[in-house]
Amino acid sequence: MDTAKLLKAIIENAIDGIITIDWHGTVESINPAALRLFGYDAAEVIGQNISILMPEPDRSNHDGYIENYHRTGHKKIIGIGREVRGKRKDGSTFPFRLAVSEVHYENKTAFTGFVHDLSKEKEAEEKLLYHMEELEATVSNRTKDLIKLVSELEKAKSEVSLSLEKEKELNQMKSRFVSMASHEFRTPLSAVQLSASLIEKYIEKPDKANVLKHTGRIKNSVQLLTSILNDFLSLERLEAGKVLAAKQEINLVQLAEEITEEMQMICKANQHIVYQHTGSTGKFDLDANLLKNCIINLISNAIKYSGENTFIEFNTEINDDTCTIVIKDDGIGIPEEDQKSLFEPFFRAHNTGNIPGTGLGLNIVKRYVSLMGGQVTWHSAQHKGTLFTLTFSNTIPELNDY
């Protein structure tokens, strides 16, 4: 068998490229597979420096690799499976795996490079990487969508829970309203009916004193019913968002004196409202109607929950941009355990007994004060009376922290 011919046939029909260079880097042989990879004819490559098949920076560094090998004997250019890039005739580059062997023959040393094209593998890797990145992006987006969906579900769950809680609260309010209304309306209506019947008898036997007494009871009962209905109407308008504060400069002292005179007429025996104003001016920006409702409500409570022969202090003060209104009584006071629910609608402290009331007044006061940009504070102790303070400022928009 002709070994030389067999070897030549193997080299020429090899799938991978095979290139041999001499000691100086000059190409001595190149097989057809390598020519196809680099796009050259054999005549264009043989006799040329191998660096023509290299892109920068390998092209400039190649001669240095050989010189270093000559000088040190360090086989840096020898290796198996080193991944490098090749440069085609058209200037394009491609990746390949290079294995270099040192060959000795006829007292000469040469180097043979085995070139395995990695283009398809790299293309497959790039496609795989692209699909992985695409998959990661998809998973990331789906995860974000899932998180968003979970958040929306939690929000919906919360809203449903709040809705159910609100419905429960409304049902409780309805129940309390029916219970309170049936009691509060029955008492004055019974008084009106009884007094009207007695008046008829007194007319038959003229008794002016008793007629006046019972007409007075009827008036008081009608006033109480009117107050109850006004509270209901105020609450309904507040819930519907129909109440707006129309702040403008008012004469607070004049308004307070009118309220004092009006409320003094419904005081108990020897109850007195003592009004005092502090400050160089009596004018301030407030809604007169809302403020009057608040003050009347607080003074009415002071009258109801205080005994005869007592004083009710009513003070106003305007200092720079701040207006303070204080109503103080020496009545039954509010139990400490009830104060946390003081402003809830229909709530009444457990020590009010048979004293009439809707439990709406303080809720309305708080909301009216808030609409005017003010705040409500209080101090109370059972059997020691109650003090309410309304504070307004022209420099602070709205305070809702009570």
Secondary structure, 3 states (H helix, E strand, C coil): CCHHHHHHHHHHHCCCEEEEECCCCEEEEECHHHHHHHCCCHHHHCCCEHHHHCCCCHHHHHHHHHHHHHHHCCCCCCEEEEEEEEECCCCCEEEEEEEEEEEEECCEEEEEEEEEECHHHHHHHHHHHHHHHHHHHHHHHHHHHHHHHHHHHHHHHHHHHHHHHHHHHHHHHHHHHHHHHHHHHHHHHHHHHHHHHHHHHHHHCCCHHHHHHHHHHHHHHHHHHHHHHHHHHHHHHHHCCCCCCCCEEEEHHHHHHHHHHHHHCCCCCCCEEEEEEECCCCEEEECHHHHHHHHHHHHHHHHHCCCCCCEEEEEEEEECCEEEEEEEECCCCCCHHHHHHCCCCCCCCCCCCCCCCCCCHHHHHHHHHHHCCCEEEEEEECCCEEEEEEEEECCCCCCCCC
